Amino acid sequence: MLTMLGTDWLKANGWFHIKLTLVLLSIPVGMVAYKRNNKPLGLVISLVYVFVFWLAWTHGS
């Protein structure tokens, strides 16, 4: 019965989970980077956001 409840959520394509994970991990890291004025890490996090946007644009469902 529990597996039947999660079937709609599990039908989401794999790109959704990758995008969600990247965004959820990059938000706190980005906040720390910008607060500590760490420009290289801030640039990496900004590139992660661009990559997630590109994934959403090309692999949208």
C-alpha positions as CSV (number, residue, x, y, z in Angstrom):
1,M,0.0,0.0,0.0
2,L,2.8,2.4,0.8
3,T,4.4,1.9,-2.6
4,M,1.1,2.7,-4.3
5,L,1.1,6.1,-2.6
6,G,4.5,7.2,-4.0
7,T,4.0,6.0,-7.6
8,D,3.0,9.4,-9.0
9,W,6.0,11.1,-7.4
10,L,8.4,8.3,-8.6
11,K,7.2,8.8,-12.2
12,A,9.0,12.1,-12.5
13,N,11.9,12.0,-14.9
14,G,15.4,11.6,-13.6
15,W,16.3,15.2,-14.6
16,F,13.8,16.6,-12.1
17,H,15.6,14.9,-9.2
18,I,19.0,16.1,-10.4
19,K,17.8,19.6,-10.7
20,L,16.1,19.6,-7.3
21,T,19.2,18.2,-5.6
22,L,21.5,20.7,-7.2
23,V,19.3,23.6,-6.2
24,L,18.7,22.4,-2.7
25,L,22.4,21.9,-2.1
26,S,23.5,25.1,-3.8
27,I,21.3,27.5,-1.8
28,P,23.0,27.2,1.6
29,V,26.4,26.9,0.0
30,G,25.7,30.1,-2.0
31,M,24.5,31.9,1.1
32,V,27.7,31.0,2.9
33,A,29.9,32.0,-0.1
34,Y,28.3,35.4,-0.6
35,K,28.3,36.1,3.2
36,R,32.0,35.3,3.5
37,N,32.7,37.2,0.3
38,N,34.2,34.1,-1.3
39,K,34.2,35.0,-5.0
40,P,35.4,31.7,-6.5
41,L,32.8,29.7,-4.6
42,G,30.1,32.3,-5.4
43,L,31.0,32.0,-9.1
44,V,30.8,28.2,-9.0
45,I,27.4,28.4,-7.4
46,S,26.2,30.9,-10.0
47,L,27.4,28.5,-12.7
48,V,25.5,25.7,-11.0
49,Y,22.3,27.9,-11.2
50,V,23.0,28.5,-14.9
51,F,23.5,24.8,-15.4
52,V,20.2,24.0,-13.7
53,F,18.5,26.6,-15.8
54,W,20.0,25.0,-18.9
55,L,18.8,21.5,-17.8
56,A,15.3,22.9,-17.2
57,W,15.3,24.5,-20.6
58,T,16.6,21.5,-22.6
59,H,15.2,18.6,-20.5
60,G,11.9,20.1,-19.3
61,S,9.0,17.8,-18.9
